[in-house]
Amino acid sequence: MAEYHYDVVVIGSGPAGEGAAMNAAKGSKRVAVIEQSPVVGGNCTHVGTIPSKALRHAVKQIITFNTNTMFRDIGEPRWFSFPRVLKSAEKVISKQVKLRTQFYARNRVDLYNGKAYFLDANRIEVRGGQSTDVLHAKDFVIATGSRPYKPANIDFSHERIYCSDSILQLSHTPRTMVIYGAGVIGCEYASIFSGLGVKVDLVNPGEKLLSFLDDEISDALSYHLRNNGVLVRHNETYETVEGKENNVEVTFQSGKRIRADAFLWCNGRTGNTDFMGLDNIGLEPNGRGQLTIDSHYRTEVENVFAVGDVIGWPALASAAYDQGRSSASAMMEDSYFRFVDDVPTGIYTIPEISSVGKNERELTEEKVPYEVGQAFFKDLARAQITGEAVGMLKILFHRESKKILGIHCFGDQAAEIVHIGQAIMCQEGDANTLDYFINTTFNYPTMAEAYRVAALNGLNRIF
């Protein structure tokens, strides 16, 4: 057994762990990262953000080919299998792993392969690797991520029953699929599989798709999923999920019963905090495996920080990376610390969704006198050129001060477009008002021009 000494030990090499390790290393700290998988990147790179978004991009290209009449000169519409489409995602994953491995080498961060186990508040044992090492450190960052929550009464070992991780091992393309859980992951996979021609039943235990979104955007998503052949079932809770030789049968508490070739569970996630020896340092995760932190990402143990999915909301790769960086800034007490609480939402359905700031429901409940500026993509020259006419940009602003209160976008490149509005919202003084979009010349034709169109539309409502 070998023992090593560090300033900071980070557990997990996903976005949160990488952010913490890189920032600490740049701050001249001696840093080690413990990763239980053979390669770096975490769930984000291997089973989450990267593969699902690469899948979505490939499927979107297939849809474009099959629906654009110009391509009929090349050939008839084509059918692509899920495994074939998955190959494009695997190429991206390998590039991401290579890039991120170089980050650690370049910054002299030591990588240990194995499972982290706290012996006490200053020592961690690395278990399961080629040798057992004990790492001493002043500070620790828990960035172990999350995994799909799996209820005990569903047999996930059955060949037709999948979770959002195991679906990436799907070796065929089912004709029909039930997706249980209509959160971000469920809606994204409903878009992917329906785009491949799979008949999808999207089961939502709640009343509305992605209820945290602006109502108009949520309604638009619901319409376009249905328009693409997805059957959305609201207010349904499963009673049993029974895997059989030729299908999966799902029985609901309402008495309904449906069969499909495959079942995909996308309802909830659990923090990866078990078997880490947290009880040895006095930490107790909640029922969902998540840790409680203060305003500087410290847990109840002063020298142990926690970031990313393991602390719960917002459970986004973008936020996790910034949380990791901020935890390192907190321990180094530098000037770059911030508590990450104003995060844009990016949802990679087909079409995609992105938003930042307040939505109409929130502003109405808070009795804020707001107004709306809209730009529909079908009216933009760039969208007409690209054939991506579905979607809209909505700017919510204060009627009197014209301050930007929220940006909501639905359609092609929404997750890119939203950042223009986000940048203006974050400006100080009078620079964060509708007037910026009215008094700024945008390239033509561009999707960014939607801001000028929406601003003029909103201006017309207050005169």
Protein Blocks (a to p, Z undefined) as FASTA:
>chain_A
ZZdddfbdcedjbfklmmmmmmmmmnopacddddfbfbehijmlmmmmmmmmmmmmmmmm
mmmmmmmmklmmnoccddddfklmmmmmmmmmmmmmmmmmmmmmmnopacdedddddfbl
mbccdehiabdcddddfbdcddebpaddddfkbcfkbfkbccfklmmmpcbdcfbdcdeh
jafklmmmmmmmmmnopacddddfblbehklbcfklmmmmmmmmmmnopacdehiacfbd
cddfkbccdddfkopacddfbdcdfedcaddfehnlmmmnopacdfkopacddfkopafb
lklccehjlnopahiaklmmmmmmmmmmmmnopakbccdfbdcddddbddddddedjdfk
lmmmnopacddddddfklpmklmmnopagccddddddfklopafbdcdedehklmmmmmm
mmmmmpghjllcfklmmmpccddddfklmmmmmmmmmmmmmZZ
